[in-house]
Amino acid sequence: MSMLELIKKAGAGAVEASNPVNILYGEVVSVHPLSVRVDQRFTLPAGFLILTESLALRGLEQGDRVLLLRMQGGQRYVVLDRTVSA
């Protein structure tokens, strides 16, 4: 591996480490199979989502607004809870 490749790899690792999670809002667009649209930008299928126990017990409904955490690396999202209007 060249010195330039090592520097690039180290830089990418530093950026990823400085941003371990993101907080996002989403809306349930489908329940079976589960999918969540995030900030009107993209839709996450069930394979990318991790539900907390409280959501798994009660279930989600189409149209529910949810709070998500993007895990480091961006491959998985934890659905924390529903959100409500103030």
Summary of the structure (lengths in Angstrom):
residues: 86
radius of gyration: 16.3
end to end distance: 54.0
largest distance: 54.5
contacts: 205
relative contact order: 0.21
helix: 29%
strand: 37%
